[in-house]
Amino acid sequence: MPRFPAGFYWGVATAAYQIEGAVDQDGRGVSIWDTFCQRPGVIADGQSGAVATDSYHRWEQDVALLAGLGATAYRFSIAWPRVQPDGTGPVNRAGLDYYDRLTDALLAAGITPVPTLYHWDLPQPLEDAGGWMSRETAQRLADYAAIAAGRLADRVGLWITLNEPFVVTALGYMLGLHAPGRALLLDGLPSAHHQLLGHGLATAALRAAGASQVMLTNNYSPAWPASPSPADEAAARAYDTLHNRIFTDPVLLGRYPDLSAFGLGGGDDETSGQAWVHDGDLAVISARLDGLGVNYYMPTGVAAPPDAADSPQPFQLQPISGYPVTAFGWPVIPGGLTELFGLLAGRYGPALPPLYVTENGCSNDDRPAGDGTVDDQFRVDYLDGHLRAVHAAITAGADVRGYFHWTLADNFEWNEGFRQRFGLVYVDHATQARTPKRSYDWYRRLIARQRA
């Protein structure tokens, strides 16, 4: 493996609802994922994150695994309903105490804590009041940011406001596949704007509370047209706008992209038809960023819909063939990550802040051998390929400052339940026993060589 720059963050990433469990303990409130998981048929095998990997009780064991890995940074999320059970009003001190202990333990182990404020676990009372379809939720995020930073910013410098607002909008409010399960199609677009407004307001609150660096994390996917035809090229541009540009252009350029493919904007007023965009919003959203988190898993194949006149959207997704696939069925294309860094640089130029790979990983059908070891060579190859892709981007001039593998240990994988295993550490979900896999040892050795 080539040498990475000095000070490069070597880390892993997790999310509170996927690992903590203890959903009804120590004053934690109800989140939209607690509620969503109670719906029949929406989660594989009827599972939930009620116990997850029990990290709320086993956090010391997990910190020891991070230290054993040699990780220099750990991206985790703070559970909003654990800190502020109703999403507004009284603070739950026990919840803040938990993240206080975790932060201190990470620092004692030489690991930089990188908390994400919002990784999808909206307090249920806020959803009942409109959720991300309501502007008020943006202000509530800022209030919560001030609370979290008020406790931790004396020791935590680097903060992430939101994780993957595209996924929240697309799967949570447009298609209904994730919590809160609202299938509004294009009528769900206000949730995108209100998340970005929340990001801007939270950024100001974090800085006021002493945070030195603030980031936003997006899930990015290069849009690959199914053919060179003008129709497929136009469909790919439309998908790129929805997946990538809506959630980045306002932040880095202070304006929305052309949304005419979705029947919005056009002419002299780029926000025409977007009544949810108020005067002054874009100035708040485009506050200075200290870094941009890049979550990358794969490109997306896109084609024109066969009957565009009757299609509810200007594209349809197409499988990408000719590559190995993960247990999730996702194509493994490391070069897409290098391509993505080039795309961002070309699109945003001097407005692009330093970049961090805040998620990248693969699910694999991991099973312990007779001797208890877990040989996940597929993940080792995946890691190797994608880290080489990151290094290629750095060599080409990209300012990439860290890599956070998804994830530390097999966890609750949203609507897939416990079927998809992304971890460097195998978890027996019946006993919560943790077993480092071959990929853990490979990553540990790599980090040691890079830090030597």
Secondary structure, 3 states (H helix, E strand, C coil): CCCCCCCCEEEEECCHHHHCCCCCCCCCCCEHHHHHCCCCCCCHHHCCCCCCCCHHHHHHHHHHHHHHHCCCEEEEECCHHHHCCCCCCCCCHHHHHHHHHHHHHHHHCCCEEEEEEECCCCEHHHHHCCHHHCCHHHHHHHHHHHHHHHHHCCCCCEEEEEECHHHHHHHHHHCCCCCCCCCCHHHHCHHHHHHHHHHHHHHHHHHHCCCCEEEEEEEECCEEECCCCHHHHHHHHHHHHHHHHCCCHHHHCCCCCCCHHHCCCCCCCCCCCCCCCCCCHHHHHCCCCCEEEEEECCCEEEECCCCHHHCCCCCEEECCCCCCECCCCCECCCHHHHHHHHHHHHHHHHHCCCEEEEECCCCCCCCCCCCCCCCCHHHHHHHHHHHHHHHHHHHCCCCEEEEEEECCECCCCHHHCCCCCCCCEEEECCCCEEEECHHHHHHHHHHHHHHC
